[in-house]
Amino acid sequence: MGRRKKELTEFHRDSIIQVAETLFEKNGIEKTTMNDIAREADYSKATLYVYFKNKEEIVNCIILNSMKMLYDRIQIAIHNDNDLYGKYYGICNELTVYCDDYPLYFETVLQEINVDFEDQNTPPVFKDIFDIGEQINEELGAFFQDGMDRGIFRPDLQIPQVVFIFWSSLSGIIHMAFKKQKYIEQAMGVTKQAFLKYSFDTLLRSILTEEKKNA
């Protein structure tokens, strides 16, 4: 009975999350209420609160799902290509596709997550989000270390600082290209793809050794 109850709970939670995602994408997170979610999911509001304390918990569950999806994409990019440049552009491409396919997810991934491990009332989902974020950082850190070991990336790169710089720069570039595509095309006279390629190339050159820059 314990396992069946757990499976039923997960089923209802997943159903609610799916409905919430649709509403968030349509109306935005701020404008979507728990009443909206309950009505669209065909649950009473009281039943909805059995599975989630508030809207914030639902949003955090979506963030966790998006982080897991992003982690899988980054792993594919890093481990499916032995060439370091292939890995780099693979990461860039996976993040770009991720932003295009899941703009709501990409938005939530960029949000700040504050986790107070000392607070007993901190929901487990916060720790799960933090943990998957650290796994992503470890993958990227190993990628940069590999580049330094091969003599391709500058030997003075500091991990984890460079991971944070790389992550914030890359996500910012992709997010800007997604939001400002028309401006890029009209003001710069280039396509979104060309802008991204130039940006990725420029970011890569900032971490290459002088020898590799001039190769």
BAFI-3210 file (N, C-alpha, C; in Angstrom, 3 decimals, decimal comma, padded with zeros to 6 digits):
// residues 215
n [1|2|3|4|5|6|7|8|9|10|11|12|13|14|15|16|17|18|19|20|21|22|23|24|25|26|27|28|29|30|31|32|33|34|35|36|37|38|39|40|41|42|43|44|45|46|47|48|49|50|51|52|53|54|55|56|57|58|59|60|61|62|63|64|65|66|67|68|69|70|71|72|73|74|75|76|77|78|79|80|81|82|83|84|85|86|87|88|89|90|91|92|93|94|95|96|97|98|99|100|101|102|103|104|105|106|107|108|109|110|111|112|113|114|115|116|117|118|119|120|121|122|123|124|125|126|127|128|129|130|131|132|133|134|135|136|137|138|139|140|141|142|143|144|145|146|147|148|149|150|151|152|153|154|155|156|157|158|159|160|161|162|163|164|165|166|167|168|169|170|171|172|173|174|175|176|177|178|179|180|181|182|183|184|185|186|187|188|189|190|191|192|193|194|195|196|197|198|199|200|201|202|203|204|205|206|207|208|209|210|211|212|213|214|215]
n.u [000,837|002,050|003,854|002,087|000,601|002,561|003,186|000,752|000,626|002,825|001,881|-000,303|001,034|002,753|000,844|-000,311|001,917|002,404|000,114|000,465|002,841|001,959|000,166|001,904|003,567|001,745|000,486|002,407|004,448|004,002|001,402|-000,180|-002,285|-002,828|-005,464|-006,070|-004,498|-005,602|-008,213|-007,768|-006,487|-008,456|-008,843|-009,842|-009,201|-008,356|-007,469|-005,323|-003,523|-002,809|-000,850|001,020|002,600|002,479|002,483|005,114|006,489|005,665|006,786|009,484|009,752|009,465|011,739|013,663|013,165|013,844|016,533|017,570|017,099|018,728|021,227|021,463|021,636|024,035|025,843|025,657|026,748|029,390|030,426|030,017|031,777|035,166|036,876|038,034|037,186|034,902|033,426|033,088|031,569|029,465|028,320|027,528|025,668|023,755|022,746|021,640|019,623|018,115|017,191|015,633|013,711|012,643|011,819|010,658|011,751|014,451|014,438|013,809|016,006|017,964|017,394|018,124|018,988|018,527|019,682|019,096|020,615|020,590|018,122|015,407|012,962|013,317|012,337|012,825|013,185|014,691|017,299|017,734|017,745|019,995|021,972|021,911|022,674|025,295|026,372|026,270|028,102|030,404|030,751|031,289|033,552|035,355|035,570|036,893|039,286|040,276|040,788|042,881|044,792|045,366|046,694|045,344|043,535|044,085|046,578|046,204|043,597|041,070|039,368|036,593|035,872|036,031|034,113|031,726|031,856|031,886|029,429|027,557|028,121|027,672|024,975|023,775|024,316|022,912|020,320|019,882|020,033|017,799|015,735|016,125|016,086|014,974|015,991|018,740|018,906|017,979|019,431|022,109|022,412|022,771|022,078|020,379|021,679|024,223|025,095|025,192|027,168|029,428|029,612|030,057|032,511|034,108|033,995|035,248|037,856|038,795|039,672|041,565|044,979|047,785|049,168|047,255|045,369|046,619|046,905]
n.v [-001,209|001,194|001,786|002,030|004,222|006,179|006,209|007,090|009,624|010,816|010,703|012,508|014,854|015,184|015,547|017,963|019,645|019,571|020,853|023,334|024,195|024,622|026,735|028,652|029,121|030,197|032,391|033,486|033,290|034,984|035,957|033,764|031,984|029,966|029,228|029,291|027,159|024,992|024,983|024,493|022,045|020,500|020,022|020,417|023,406|022,869|020,226|020,609|021,924|019,861|018,527|020,461|023,127|025,788|028,121|028,691|026,355|024,669|025,992|025,672|022,920|022,692|024,083|022,290|020,039|021,182|021,728|019,158|018,244|019,995|019,279|016,678|017,301|018,756|016,811|015,032|016,631|016,950|014,358|012,972|013,663|013,660|015,612|018,720|021,243|020,478|019,624|022,059|023,662|021,963|022,139|024,824|024,675|022,864|024,324|026,471|025,253|024,262|026,638|027,632|025,606|025,293|027,870|028,820|027,109|027,800|030,414|030,024|028,594|030,515|031,951|033,045|030,768|030,338|028,491|027,397|025,346|024,935|025,486|023,745|023,741|024,103|023,218|019,958|020,061|022,306|021,648|019,588|020,986|022,585|020,586|019,384|021,551|021,856|019,524|020,082|022,197|020,788|019,130|021,060|022,188|020,040|019,901|022,320|021,874|019,706|020,964|022,672|020,804|019,664|021,682|023,563|025,405|028,403|028,225|029,582|029,685|029,804|027,523|027,214|029,665|030,339|028,691|029,790|032,313|031,578|030,205|032,244|034,130|032,719|031,853|034,338|035,493|033,760|034,058|036,780|036,813|035,309|036,919|039,322|038,998|040,225|042,813|042,321|041,367|043,596|045,898|045,075|043,676|040,974|037,439|035,693|033,268|033,745|035,805|034,448|032,520|034,163|035,282|032,997|032,189|034,390|034,281|031,827|032,373|033,949|032,253|030,635|029,505|031,591|030,447|028,730|030,596|031,841|029,848]
n.w [000,000|000,715|-001,374|-003,534|-002,723|-002,754|-005,486|-006,502|-005,394|-006,674|-009,271|-009,211|-008,484|-010,687|-012,690|-011,911|-012,099|-014,869|-015,858|-014,639|-015,863|-018,497|-018,095|-017,020|-019,206|-020,949|-019,610|-017,979|-015,026|-012,806|-013,197|-013,015|-010,875|-007,894|-007,851|-010,577|-011,481|-010,059|-011,084|-013,845|-013,723|-012,760|-010,041|-006,624|-004,752|-002,185|-002,410|-004,127|-002,457|-000,851|-002,189|-002,894|-001,201|-001,945|-004,744|-005,273|-004,613|-006,666|-008,853|-008,217|-008,466|-011,194|-011,967|-010,998|-012,641|-015,085|-014,698|-014,476|-017,065|-018,476|-017,471|-018,508|-021,238|-021,351|-020,516|-022,691|-024,720|-023,820|-023,483|-025,832|-027,771|-028,531|-029,300|-028,211|-029,077|-030,375|-028,187|-026,864|-028,697|-028,856|-026,298|-026,398|-028,501|-027,479|-025,317|-026,684|-028,246|-026,170|-024,991|-027,098|-027,388|-024,835|-023,489|-021,089|-019,166|-019,482|-018,591|-015,880|-014,988|-014,911|-012,686|-009,330|-006,801|-003,510|-000,859|002,324|004,294|006,967|007,896|008,983|007,801|005,147|001,939|000,463|-002,301|-002,855|-002,054|-003,853|-006,263|-005,864|-005,704|-008,294|-009,761|-008,862|-009,897|-012,626|-012,664|-011,954|-014,191|-016,168|-015,023|-015,159|-017,903|-018,554|-017,160|-018,565|-020,994|-020,228|-019,447|-021,892|-023,091|-024,538|-023,483|-021,591|-019,046|-016,690|-015,939|-013,513|-011,627|-009,506|-010,634|-013,388|-014,438|-013,516|-014,736|-017,440|-017,631|-016,951|-018,945|-021,361|-021,098|-020,879|-023,391|-025,116|-024,133|-024,613|-027,423|-028,025|-027,029|-028,364|-031,135|-033,489|-033,285|-033,477|-036,087|-037,553|-036,630|-036,553|-038,834|-039,190|-038,928|-036,280|-035,782|-036,872|-035,218|-032,757|-033,337|-033,768|-031,214|-029,613|-030,665|-029,955|-027,158|-026,766|-027,701|-025,659|-023,710|-024,806|-025,285|-026,241|-028,334|-029,485|-030,237|-032,336|-034,110]
ca.u [000,000|002,927|004,373|000,968|000,253|003,622|003,021|-000,431|001,016|003,688|001,025|-001,055|001,992|003,184|-000,288|-000,426|003,079|002,202|-000,891|001,084|003,783|001,178|-000,353|003,036|004,009|000,688|000,155|003,506|004,411|003,436|-000,036|-000,881|-002,587|-003,141|-006,847|-005,997|-003,933|-006,597|-009,328|-007,330|-006,127|-009,686|-008,718|-010,284|-008,044|-007,906|-006,697|-004,069|-002,621|-002,340|000,339|001,981|002,335|002,180|002,912|006,578|006,954|005,440|007,810|010,771|009,748|009,717|013,157|014,417|013,027|014,591|017,953|017,906|017,123|019,920|022,374|021,532|022,087|025,451|026,568|025,702|027,690|030,760|030,897|029,807|032,786|036,476|037,536|037,690|036,399|033,588|032,736|032,714|030,447|028,350|027,688|026,857|024,512|022,739|022,112|020,829|018,431|017,361|016,510|014,611|012,651|012,050|012,133|010,272|012,779|015,689|014,222|013,855|017,371|018,772|017,019|018,970|018,438|019,148|019,372|019,529|020,638|020,410|016,691|014,723|011,752|013,667|011,810|013,863|013,399|015,752|018,578|017,853|018,134|021,384|022,822|022,017|023,471|026,692|026,782|026,531|029,359|031,487|030,951|031,953|034,882|036,174|035,794|037,951|040,529|040,720|041,364|044,176|045,706|045,746|047,436|044,484|043,040|045,100|046,868|045,898|042,162|040,772|038,109|035,346|035,507|035,831|032,843|030,655|031,976|031,481|027,997|026,797|028,331|027,023|023,520|023,362|024,362|021,807|019,070|019,764|019,742|016,415|014,828|016,392|016,392|014,635|016,952|020,019|018,795|017,783|020,480|023,438|022,429|023,177|021,062|020,572|022,672|025,537|025,443|025,571|028,453|030,457|029,707|030,692|033,917|034,769|034,114|036,257|039,181|039,210|040,251|042,586|046,370|048,205|049,540|046,040|044,714|047,318|047,049]
ca.v [000,000|002,349|002,098|002,482|005,577|007,056|006,323|007,915|010,995|011,294|010,892|013,753|015,964|015,352|016,105|019,375|020,341|019,706|021,903|024,600|024,581|025,154|028,045|029,567|029,474|030,996|033,621|033,942|032,745|035,958|036,144|032,493|031,775|028,591|029,003|028,972|025,813|024,038|024,934|023,874|020,648|019,845|019,669|021,470|024,133|022,151|019,062|021,118|022,230|018,595|018,107|021,562|024,140|027,060|028,196|028,685|024,969|024,154|026,612|025,055|021,579|022,901|024,422|021,048|019,250|021,846|021,551|017,779|018,183|020,720|018,435|015,601|017,881|019,100|015,541|014,537|017,470|016,752|012,969|012,381|014,175|013,674|016,849|019,753|022,273|019,873|019,664|023,454|024,075|021,092|022,757|026,034|024,277|022,266|025,396|027,255|024,455|024,209|027,926|027,733|024,620|025,426|029,215|028,961|026,414|028,575|031,562|029,608|028,155|031,705|032,565|032,753|029,788|030,435|027,306|027,442|023,958|024,902|025,633|022,455|023,902|024,251|022,082|019,117|020,405|023,301|020,932|018,848|021,971|022,940|019,437|019,205|022,689|021,540|018,494|020,792|022,918|019,805|018,730|022,165|022,305|018,971|020,290|023,330|021,242|018,908|021,903|023,125|019,656|019,450|022,841|024,341|026,534|029,088|027,496|030,393|029,673|029,386|026,800|027,264|030,999|030,363|028,008|030,767|033,332|030,943|029,921|033,496|034,753|031,926|031,909|035,704|035,669|032,998|034,681|038,043|036,508|034,831|038,034|040,474|038,503|041,222|043,916|041,837|041,288|044,921|046,850|044,534|043,141|039,566|036,533|035,252|032,199|034,343|036,523|033,457|031,931|035,164|035,400|031,788|032,245|035,418|033,748|030,768|032,977|034,548|031,237|029,872|029,922|032,440|029,558|028,249|031,746|032,180|028,651]
ca.w [000,000|000,792|-002,702|-004,366|-002,294|-003,245|-006,939|-006,743|-005,063|-007,758|-010,448|-009,045|-008,517|-012,081|-013,441|-011,532|-012,661|-016,314|-016,059|-014,233|-016,919|-019,618|-017,695|-016,880|-020,554|-021,589|-018,888|-017,142|-013,667|-011,870|-013,409|-012,786|-009,458|-007,488|-008,301|-012,010|-011,623|-009,554|-012,029|-015,100|-013,442|-012,305|-008,628|-005,719|-004,235|-000,988|-002,862|-004,687|-001,352|-000,275|-002,934|-002,951|-000,190|-002,599|-006,146|-005,301|-004,623|-008,023|-009,701|-007,905|-009,055|-012,617|-012,064|-010,821|-013,867|-016,150|-014,403|-014,831|-018,522|-018,901|-017,110|-019,502|-022,505|-021,220|-020,501|-024,068|-025,465|-023,350|-023,561|-027,156|-028,701|-027,882|-029,699|-027,234|-029,756|-030,592|-026,903|-026,587|-029,541|-028,494|-025,134|-026,888|-029,303|-026,612|-024,554|-027,615|-028,554|-024,918|-024,845|-028,144|-027,164|-023,497|-022,990|-019,684|-018,404|-019,529|-017,709|-014,478|-014,675|-014,674|-011,418|-008,182|-005,868|-002,193|-000,070|003,718|004,734|008,415|008,176|008,883|006,996|003,733|001,174|-000,149|-003,705|-002,927|-002,007|-005,113|-007,276|-005,580|-006,029|-009,747|-010,216|-008,576|-010,861|-013,883|-012,478|-011,968|-015,589|-016,853|-014,441|-015,742|-019,300|-018,574|-016,719|-019,711|-021,957|-019,713|-019,493|-023,296|-023,576|-025,438|-022,694|-020,793|-017,803|-015,513|-015,652|-012,145|-011,436|-010,286|-011,114|-014,839|-014,710|-013,288|-015,785|-018,693|-017,552|-016,995|-020,258|-022,403|-020,932|-021,175|-024,846|-025,712|-023,700|-025,335|-028,827|-028,072|-026,748|-029,229|-032,478|-034,509|-033,168|-034,005|-037,546|-038,139|-036,260|-036,831|-040,185|-039,185|-038,397|-034,896|-035,795|-037,109|-033,993|-031,752|-033,736|-033,483|-029,754|-029,098|-031,081|-029,148|-025,804|-026,808|-027,847|-024,388|-022,823|-025,526|-025,154|-027,358|-029,441|-030,140|-030,859|-033,572|-034,958]
c.u [000,873|003,428|003,269|000,578|001,278|003,482|001,830|-000,124|001,864|002,879|000,290|-000,121|002,448|002,081|-000,439|000,711|002,901|001,198|-000,288|002,060|003,057|000,664|000,769|003,513|003,011|000,523|001,321|003,342|003,689|001,915|-000,847|-001,072|-002,825|-004,573|-006,882|-005,529|-004,941|-007,741|-008,932|-007,000|-007,320|-009,522|-009,381|-009,030|-007,470|-007,051|-005,346|-003,051|-002,171|-001,003|001,411|001,599|001,879|002,685|004,425|007,127|006,768|006,508|009,162|010,866|010,003|011,187|014,006|014,357|013,853|016,091|018,414|018,023|018,382|021,179|022,554|022,072|023,582|026,312|026,725|026,754|029,136|031,277|030,721|030,823|034,114|037,248|037,079|036,850|034,986|032,763|032,209|031,492|029,226|027,585|026,896|025,581|023,394|022,008|021,209|019,527|017,514|016,561|015,384|013,419|011,911|012,365|011,763|011,302|014,051|015,599|014,395|015,255|018,253|018,454|017,986|018,248|019,202|018,711|019,947|019,459|020,414|018,933|015,977|013,477|012,039|013,174|012,941|014,173|014,513|017,124|018,802|018,301|019,602|022,326|022,993|022,804|024,950|027,219|027,083|027,861|030,555|031,797|031,710|033,368|035,836|036,506|036,926|039,296|041,128|041,385|042,714|045,207|046,200|046,550|046,653|043,934|044,180|045,320|046,503|044,404|041,921|039,384|037,786|034,983|035,189|034,526|031,691|030,662|031,461|029,969|027,175|026,930|027,544|025,502|022,995|023,317|023,157|020,464|018,835|019,398|018,298|015,432|014,938|016,683|016,121|015,611|018,294|020,003|018,719|018,956|021,881|023,559|022,918|022,035|021,362|021,668|024,088|026,019|025,918|026,933|029,600|030,683|030,417|032,180|034,702|034,994|035,188|037,662|039,692|039,865|041,316|043,986|046,724|048,548|048,307|045,278|045,302|047,451|046,183]
c.v [001,262|002,768|002,638|003,911|006,580|007,290|007,211|009,386|011,598|011,558|012,227|014,972|016,244|015,975|017,597|020,192|020,574|020,810|023,271|025,098|025,230|026,557|029,074|030,046|030,408|032,361|034,231|033,426|033,694|036,056|034,871|032,274|030,295|028,245|028,611|027,537|024,757|023,868|024,190|022,396|019,823|019,257|020,771|022,170|023,435|020,948|019,495|021,371|020,979|018,210|019,190|022,630|025,452|027,029|028,124|027,260|024,345|024,694|025,948|023,630|021,658|023,250|023,161|020,192|019,850|021,689|020,143|017,629|018,858|019,907|017,312|016,122|018,202|017,840|014,980|015,307|017,169|015,348|012,319|012,855|014,256|014,941|017,990|020,866|021,759|019,880|021,079|023,871|023,183|021,643|023,990|025,679|023,706|023,334|026,252|026,539|024,395|025,495|028,062|026,818|024,830|026,803|029,425|028,295|027,255|029,781|031,154|029,177|029,348|032,379|032,155|031,782|029,887|029,256|027,457|026,026|023,834|024,974|024,304|022,529|024,095|023,031|021,288|019,503|021,440|022,634|020,161|019,776|022,341|021,822|019,266|020,362|022,453|020,464|019,113|021,531|021,973|019,342|019,819|022,364|021,272|019,283|021,307|022,742|020,398|019,807|022,426|022,006|019,391|020,615|023,693|025,576|027,123|028,377|028,273|030,457|029,131|028,752|026,853|028,637|031,017|029,667|028,995|031,842|032,786|030,745|031,199|034,176|034,027|032,006|033,305|035,984|034,997|033,638|035,989|037,807|036,050|035,988|039,153|040,071|039,554|042,391|043,520|041,832|042,674|045,863|046,372|043,960|041,713|038,720|036,209|034,205|032,755|035,104|035,556|032,853|032,888|035,285|034,197|031,769|033,223|034,931|032,669|031,352|033,555|033,539|030,388|030,381|030,778|031,597|029,103|029,390|032,029|031,003|028,753]
c.w [000,000|-000,569|-003,607|-004,010|-002,812|-004,747|-007,285|-006,464|-006,176|-009,024|-010,369|-009,106|-009,948|-012,929|-013,170|-012,140|-014,157|-016,630|-015,738|-015,296|-018,086|-019,304|-017,563|-018,246|-021,235|-020,936|-018,121|-015,724|-012,712|-011,977|-013,185|-011,292|-009,169|-007,885|-009,774|-012,219|-011,190|-010,546|-013,308|-014,910|-012,976|-010,906|-007,808|-005,198|-003,002|-001,365|-003,413|-003,582|-000,595|-000,904|-003,022|-001,938|-000,815|-004,044|-006,253|-005,349|-006,004|-008,963|-009,472|-008,439|-010,559|-012,841|-011,948|-012,077|-015,000|-015,950|-014,750|-016,343|-019,066|-018,616|-018,124|-020,828|-022,459|-021,198|-021,910|-024,864|-025,093|-023,631|-024,930|-028,187|-027,968|-028,203|-028,793|-027,856|-030,036|-029,326|-026,627|-027,393|-029,319|-027,306|-025,567|-027,645|-028,440|-025,803|-025,444|-027,943|-027,337|-024,718|-025,859|-027,863|-025,848|-022,902|-021,527|-018,787|-018,335|-018,608|-016,248|-014,066|-014,321|-013,347|-010,313|-007,250|-004,556|-001,337|001,329|004,280|006,240|008,803|007,936|008,001|005,506|002,961|000,515|-001,589|-003,856|-002,925|-003,301|-006,242|-007,102|-006,012|-007,535|-010,356|-009,998|-009,521|-012,223|-013,792|-012,519|-013,391|-016,351|-016,324|-015,012|-017,199|-019,395|-018,150|-017,833|-020,750|-021,522|-019,783|-020,913|-023,868|-024,552|-024,731|-021,870|-019,460|-016,541|-015,201|-014,249|-012,078|-009,938|-010,846|-012,604|-015,231|-014,572|-014,371|-017,112|-018,720|-017,683|-018,354|-021,336|-022,305|-021,242|-022,667|-025,500|-025,375|-024,452|-026,798|-028,993|-027,938|-027,784|-030,669|-033,558|-034,483|-033,770|-035,529|-038,180|-037,872|-036,639|-038,236|-040,279|-038,633|-036,941|-034,830|-035,974|-035,875|-032,915|-032,070|-033,428|-031,974|-029,153|-029,441|-030,214|-027,725|-025,746|-026,875|-026,532|-023,455|-023,515|-025,187|-026,366|-028,573|-030,207|-030,809|-032,234|-034,529|-036,203]
res [m|g|r|r|k|k|e|l|t|e|f|h|r|d|s|i|i|q|v|a|e|t|l|f|e|k|n|g|i|e|k|t|t|m|n|d|i|a|r|e|a|d|y|s|k|a|t|l|y|v|y|f|k|n|k|e|e|i|v|n|c|i|i|l|n|s|m|k|m|l|y|d|r|i|q|i|a|i|h|n|d|n|d|l|y|g|k|y|y|g|i|c|n|e|l|t|v|y|c|d|d|y|p|l|y|f|e|t|v|l|q|e|i|n|v|d|f|e|d|q|n|t|p|p|v|f|k|d|i|f|d|i|g|e|q|i|n|e|e|l|g|a|f|f|q|d|g|m|d|r|g|i|f|r|p|d|l|q|i|p|q|v|v|f|i|f|w|s|s|l|s|g|i|i|h|m|a|f|k|k|q|k|y|i|e|q|a|m|g|v|t|k|q|a|f|l|k|y|s|f|d|t|l|l|r|s|i|l|t|e|e|k|k|n|a]
***
